[in-house]
Amino acid sequence: MIFLKKLLYYFIIPPGIFIVGFFIGACLLKGWKRYLMIFFAVMLYLFSISPVKDMLIYPIEKDYINLKCDGDIIVVLGGGVYGNGELSEDAFKRVLKGYEKGRGGDKIIIVSGGRVSERYPYEAEVMKTVLVGLGIPEKQIIMDKDSKDTVENAKFTKKIMEEKGINGDVILITSAYHMKRGALIFKKYGFDNICAAATDFRFDGIYSIYDFLPSASNLNTVSKVLKEYMGILFYNIK
């Protein structure tokens, strides 16, 4: 009974309801349109279940699992901020990792993140506020408020360090799914000594029957992973 209730739940909210809709549409159509509907239903289903999500995300996360990391300067990459001034889930986890690496010491922490429009706060300011609230001295935090993407994160972080005469090994902090592309870009901008302190790992590897039901969170993760693959491909081509 519990399984049937959960099954119903998974298929009456997105993306399950859309999968059902595609199959209903396939039944009402004929020829190539029917097969197109079935294709979209199958793809949407596959991209929203845990085993496929793990298959896609493991190759870009595996190098950072249990990786010991230390350095002189901590660089925390932004991951998004809402209009109400709250950090996104990704960004908040990155800031917590920065706090974990910087607490109780005197390491400089560079928080890197601008804003998407005037309606939004500067992400670096929000990140700094969180770190100060957790107990990191304000004097240890440097803000990069100009960056709008990972390339600019690297570019403006490099500029800040050169202008302030900051030298040393960098602890780069970002989400595990984003670390491979982030590290590639930072190395391109001259950060040769990077220690990748990844957080927010999405790989699971242990499944139950419920992991084969469509989930919006899996679909969201897959969309982020595909974006990373595209970014890595673009980087290698460029």
ChimeraX attribute file (.defattr): number of C-alpha atoms within 10 A of each C-alpha:
attribute: neighborCount
match mode: 1-to-1
recipient: residues
	/A:1	6
	/A:2	7
	/A:3	10
	/A:4	9
	/A:5	9
	/A:6	12
	/A:7	15
	/A:8	13
	/A:9	13
	/A:10	18
	/A:11	17
	/A:12	13
	/A:13	13
	/A:14	16
	/A:15	23
	/A:16	23
	/A:17	15
	/A:18	17
	/A:19	22
	/A:20	16
	/A:21	14
	/A:22	21
	/A:23	19
	/A:24	15
	/A:25	17
	/A:26	20
	/A:27	13
	/A:28	10
	/A:29	14
	/A:30	11
	/A:31	8
	/A:32	10
	/A:33	13
	/A:34	17
	/A:35	15
	/A:36	16
	/A:37	20
	/A:38	19
	/A:39	15
	/A:40	15
	/A:41	22
	/A:42	15
	/A:43	12
	/A:44	18
	/A:45	21
	/A:46	18
	/A:47	22
	/A:48	27
	/A:49	21
	/A:50	28
	/A:51	19
	/A:52	17
	/A:53	24
	/A:54	19
	/A:55	13
	/A:56	18
	/A:57	24
	/A:58	18
	/A:59	12
	/A:60	18
	/A:61	22
	/A:62	15
	/A:63	14
	/A:64	19
	/A:65	12
	/A:66	9
	/A:67	12
	/A:68	9
	/A:69	15
	/A:70	16
	/A:71	16
	/A:72	16
	/A:73	23
	/A:74	26
	/A:75	26
	/A:76	28
	/A:77	31
	/A:78	31
	/A:79	22
	/A:80	21
	/A:81	25
	/A:82	13
	/A:83	14
	/A:84	9
	/A:85	13
	/A:86	16
	/A:87	20
	/A:88	15
	/A:89	12
	/A:90	16
	/A:91	23
	/A:92	20
	/A:93	19
	/A:94	28
	/A:95	26
	/A:96	18
	/A:97	21
	/A:98	27
	/A:99	20
	/A:100	10
	/A:101	20
	/A:102	21
	/A:103	15
	/A:104	11
	/A:105	10
	/A:106	13
	/A:107	16
	/A:108	18
	/A:109	26
	/A:110	24
	/A:111	29
	/A:112	30
	/A:113	30
	/A:114	24
	/A:115	21
	/A:116	16
	/A:117	9
	/A:118	8
	/A:119	10
	/A:120	14
	/A:121	19
	/A:122	23
	/A:123	32
	/A:124	27
	/A:125	20
	/A:126	20
	/A:127	29
	/A:128	23
	/A:129	14
	/A:130	18
	/A:131	22
	/A:132	16
	/A:133	11
	/A:134	12
	/A:135	12
	/A:136	22
	/A:137	17
	/A:138	13
	/A:139	10
	/A:140	16
	/A:141	20
	/A:142	19
	/A:143	20
	/A:144	22
	/A:145	18
	/A:146	17
	/A:147	23
	/A:148	16
	/A:149	16
	/A:150	20
	/A:151	17
	/A:152	18
	/A:153	26
	/A:154	23
	/A:155	17
	/A:156	19
	/A:157	25
	/A:158	16
	/A:159	13
	/A:160	15
	/A:161	15
	/A:162	11
	/A:163	9
	/A:164	8
	/A:165	8
	/A:166	12
	/A:167	10
	/A:168	12
	/A:169	15
	/A:170	22
	/A:171	23
	/A:172	27
	/A:173	28
	/A:174	28
	/A:175	24
	/A:176	26
	/A:177	29
	/A:178	25
	/A:179	23
	/A:180	22
	/A:181	20
	/A:182	25
	/A:183	21
	/A:184	15
	/A:185	20
	/A:186	22
	/A:187	13
	/A:188	14
	/A:189	15
	/A:190	12
	/A:191	18
	/A:192	12
	/A:193	14
	/A:194	21
	/A:195	19
	/A:196	23
	/A:197	27
	/A:198	26
	/A:199	23
	/A:200	18
	/A:201	15
	/A:202	18
	/A:203	21
	/A:204	13
	/A:205	11
	/A:206	9
	/A:207	10
	/A:208	8
	/A:209	7
	/A:210	14
	/A:211	15
	/A:212	15
	/A:213	18
	/A:214	25
	/A:215	21
	/A:216	16
	/A:217	14
	/A:218	22
	/A:219	22
	/A:220	13
	/A:221	21
	/A:222	24
	/A:223	14
	/A:224	15
	/A:225	19
	/A:226	14
	/A:227	14
	/A:228	20
	/A:229	18
	/A:230	13
	/A:231	15
	/A:232	18
	/A:233	12
	/A:234	10
	/A:235	13
	/A:236	9
	/A:237	7
	/A:238	6
